């Protein structure tokens, strides 16, 4: 079933067109990798899907579960089960990880018609999910991402994803800055969250991450368009040959 | 290394203009190097006495498959080095390296306002050149060992290292400085270039003789989303100074740690 349908999406920032006609369909249970050089529009695509207001959608349509995604404000997208792990996770001093997550989870549960979790049930859930990303429970009481190392922030993003159990998860360069051990932890966390009714979009610059999170489809973005799609082997090919040929093909 | 000859000459000229820093220079207010400036240093010998060879041997951990380059008084010692090439990694003494040296050496560690960098740039004899291509994870640490020996007269050496880690690659580099003997001066400069998304862990273990001078400059140039850490462990030396400078890019993470275990000595670490 198509969970996400992007049709001819155009988006710009400050009058400059970044996305120039993206077509992409993601079915439930699938993991799609979006690759491409810096400036190709990978992050813009992720941010447009998450609803960041910095970008103006100038043309096209995005259907999420058959609904018009672009009409929803970001919080509604989150409540509908869209999760975004940021390339540069924001720090929220003064708000503990635990409080932040409990509020986020209960809002989405309410939206789904489920009962809100009380503190005890929430703690049980959270402890189970912490193990997925090998995080210490001390993280729960620390302010969200404040003073976290880059690797801790990235693990925290995956932890949030595990708690919120989204239907569509968008991971924007979750591998950047991670050493190989942290990368394996993050990837195994993601893999444990792969289910038949969840879809994921993994944005990455390098093939490295895709050794651990094996995608169903790989799309290459260049100059705001998907210039090539294929299976996981496409990522390996790119790793060998780089993006140069693909970028040239578009500008020519 | 002929391509960098103009840089070396310029560095020599610049050092002649600047001279050694004094405590009137802001960055040297707490490190008095007049004892270095007053000492007449000679070139260091290349050979080891039996006693020194044994001491060095104690510091060379059994080799566990990683790359290792050993230098005696700043000169490369082939017999004790282990530089098996794989995954496209190049580990060579600077004198035998070519392209990377011309492209990178001296481009990051500016000598214009740093006397010891100028002195090193003008006078270094050798050092390590490590080149790691993109997308490679080097599991074992790359070890660079610098052994200094002091003789009857004070001697000086200028180890110079260049480490270039390609985009998306990961590597760990350990610099060890060990010394033995009377007065000597180690004036080291290491330049590290970490490409976009690279992960570089750097360790410097300094176990120089307690009568020695040790000045080391680390200059790091990082690409977008790179992750860099350096851990400096100072266990020896008489007068010790570590300068650590890093140039960051968007999304870069850099950690600088220092551990000093000789409160009696003059030891300082400056980061910028």
Interface residues (C-beta under 8 A of the other chain):
Chain A: X38 X87 X88 X149 X150 X151 X173 X175 X176 X177 X178 X179 X180 X205 X206 X207 X208 X239
Chain B: X135 X137 X167 X168 X170 X196 X197 X199 X201 X224 X225 X226 X227 X251 X252 X253 X255
